[in-house]
């Protein structure tokens, strides 16, 4: 433990140990999260107490500024236990890092009641922020607010109207300023509690907002102050699908050893040559995708520690994120197909892995845009 101000802050080793202690409980309560359509409140509080939401926050605000490769390991472990809990955790973690975009005194004041808390975060500018006095009058509705029922702050994107090129700002809304619309009933990631939030004509001081886009900068110094917003998200999401796919492989292997098929001549699934080859390829693909994720994250970390993020490293991490999702979907599909009829049950962990990964596949950070950008710059390098 270290001390920041008057608060005790866990070390990275503390966080790892506490997360490992929580994994059996997270795994055992995955079905409960699905039924409730949100992470159980006590588990969300346990993640907060463990320090998960501090991993990407600057040290001056009680964060750890952890090595991204270490963060990948924590997220992968959580995703192996339960995808929904991991997703809510990583979103809360990344959103917590954005307190560093506010004035330090303002951010410290917002975090004071719950220093280890995360936030929900939707940057999509589906609201408006009309200037009024020393702040903005905010109106809008935002979807996909993962973990919204357990966070004291909600970060949303809003357009500032009135110009030909409207500015987009990220607005920090307190929990008592928003209405949560119970709208989360989905195929996968059911336990993330990604409900809508809505506000109507709520006045927010300007100090609780920051400009979105490439010009968004941190008010602090150090490596995490130099990360781009997209980089911070990629650090969280790149390991997530790999953890879910690893769980799918482990579930399949465990049941394949005792599973037989056939009507007259019974044969073992584990001894099937086609299955053996498929699992061998899955293991290879997952290992390669994880190495790509680790090296891309490490390269970006090295560049920000040296002074500024390397655009090539940023592109590689974004591409590693999209590649991780594609690889994971292929792996879970193979496991689901070979597992047989037992995997069709809604409470089956392998079936949950299948639904969770296909549900997250539409997320913008897993799209092919990163591949196109890297490929375009490789073929036609920008002049500057």
Secondary structure, 3 states (H helix, E strand, C coil): CEEECCEEECCHHHHHHHHHHHHHHHHHCHHHHHHHCCCCHHHHHHHHHHCHHHCCCCHHHCCCCCCHHHHHHHHHHHHHHCHHHHHHHHHHHHHHHHHHHCCHHHHHHHHHHHCCCCCEEEEEEEEEEEEECCEEEEEEEEEEECCHHHCCEEEEEEEECCCCCCEEEEEEEEHHHCEEECCCCCCCCHHHCCEEEEEEEEEEEHHHEEECCCCCCCCCCCHHHHCCHHHHHHHHHCCHHHHHHHHHHHHHHHHHCCCEECCCCCEEHHHCHHHHHHHHHHHHHHHHHHHHHHHHHHHHHHHHHHCCCCHHHHHHHHHHHHHHHHHHHHHHHHHHHHHCHHHHCCCCHHHHHHHHHHHHCCCHHHCCHHHHHHHHHHHCCCCC
